[in-house]
């Protein structure tokens, strides 16, 4: 838009845009009081251009002088709300100036910017991968404006053929060894992952039209039909495989696989998986699996010195001094980090409980001085402490407790459960939080559907129930959904 209307509107001015409704310029634009309407055309999904009408209207001046006065602690005639992100907010304006060029070079996500992996590979599985980037924001601090930068990482969908994406999602090692259609469970799982993603087609030469997936067909491409209108005006039924063979001379390699339904569902637009690629730069907003979360943590873990060096490298790479938009507004960003004076607070002392005597409990025989002497005092080292051989300062006695075992009897036999309860009672007593007697309830449960009825039964049957111990057979969806819901209730 700036290039198209350079002569009539913008001239040599370099405006910055916040991606919403605010456009900032370093000098006034030749715009009438009522504003000016501009016709702008942008490329849209599906290869069709999208026309827009943009109205530019002068709102107000942003006062750098007022911001300077506030940062220096001097009173101003009108109070300045430095947190409210409106067009007249000087802090917001500075932030937009410094974010304008990165927003064009990288993929913006909130206040962070990410770039596609180049020179590194951190796959997460399931068609997802780690993208590294940086967080950037402007904050008023220490009587000056500070640029806050930190490294960040998030999950994106890998740009690859949809066939390969499906194989990763369904854990298929070789698609050529899968001559049968997808099972219903596989189709549902694949639909859940790809629905809402953008894909681009590869069968139209250089015209890579983009579409958003709305569904995955139940039938394979060899059987999936749609109404096709011929040049004569007659409407006939065609399978997707027939249409691509007749229209594009393309014999599908995987006609037994389903199709992607794209665009609006009522329009019946179907694409074979093998002619589609995942569009790059799509952030994954769905919940990561446990394995993906673990891989993400390992890929992003950094020591403090490494993090500092990475941030310094990001600042050097940004090269704010050469940023034309920063120069336009006559800003200057220093390359070195701000130094602040700090101190490390001493670790607090920890006081454990005293040892519980094996003799019968006789309150009248307690000697307060002796009881205090028996308590152990410890100082944490490097933020950690050791509870072995020590007791809680104020332990709670558990009198009514239950066990719910979601493992099968084959995985966890009754004698193993009994041994576990005996050891638990001994350890809890040694730690100063005694668990008394046998559990009031100890039964095997079957599947996630039994979670809520079981918790409801325990709540209604055993008044004063203090503790429920749940035994799970390794990684299971029982805890991730049903268990959390039941506990919160």
MODA-V485194 format. One record per residue. D_CENTER is the distance of its C-alpha to the mean C-alpha in whole Angstrom. Layout:
d_center
D_CENTER
D_CENTER
//
This chain:
d_center
33
34
36
37
39
39
43
43
41
39
41
40
38
34
32
28
26
23
21
23
26
27
29
31
34
36
39
40
40
43
42
44
44
43
40
40
38
37
36
33
33
29
28
26
25
28
30
31
32
30
33
32
34
33
35
35
37
38
36
37
37
35
37
36
39
38
35
37
39
36
35
39
39
42
42
42
43
40
37
34
31
28
25
26
24
27
29
32
30
30
27
25
28
27
24
24
27
25
21
24
24
21
19
22
22
18
15
14
10
11
13
12
14
13
16
16
18
21
23
21
19
16
15
13
15
15
15
12
12
11
12
13
14
15
14
17
19
23
24
28
29
32
34
33
29
27
24
21
19
17
15
11
9
6
7
9
12
15
18
21
23
22
25
23
20
21
23
20
18
22
23
26
27
30
30
34
34
33
36
35
33
29
30
28
26
25
25
23
20
20
20
17
15
17
17
16
16
18
21
24
27
30
33
34
35
33
32
28
28
24
23
21
21
22
23
25
28
30
33
33
34
38
38
35
38
37
40
41
44
46
48
51
49
49
46
45
43
41
39
36
38
41
40
38
41
43
41
40
42
39
40
36
36
34
35
34
31
29
28
25
26
25
26
27
28
32
32
32
31
30
29
30
27
29
29
25
23
19
19
17
14
12
8
7
5
7
7
8
12
13
15
12
10
14
14
11
13
16
15
14
16
19
22
23
26
23
21
24
25
22
21
25
25
22
25
27
26
25
29
29
32
33
30
32
31
31
34
35
34
36
33
33
30
31
30
30
28
30
32
32
34
33
34
33
34
36
34
35
38
37
40
40
42
45
46
48
51
52
55
55
54
56
55
59
59
55
56
53
54
54
51
49
51
49
45
44
42
39
38
34
34
31
29
30
33
34
35
37
41
40
40
37
39
39
39
38
41
39
42
40
37
36
34
33
32
30
31
34
38
38
35
36
40
41
43
40
38
42
41
38
39
42
40
38
41
42
39
38
42
42
39
41
39
41
40
43
45
43
40
41
39
38
38
36
33
32
29
26
28
30
28
29
32
33
31
33
36
36
35
38
41
40
40
39
37
35
33
32
31
29
29
27
28
25
21
21
20
22
20
17
18
22
22
20
21
25
25
23
26
//
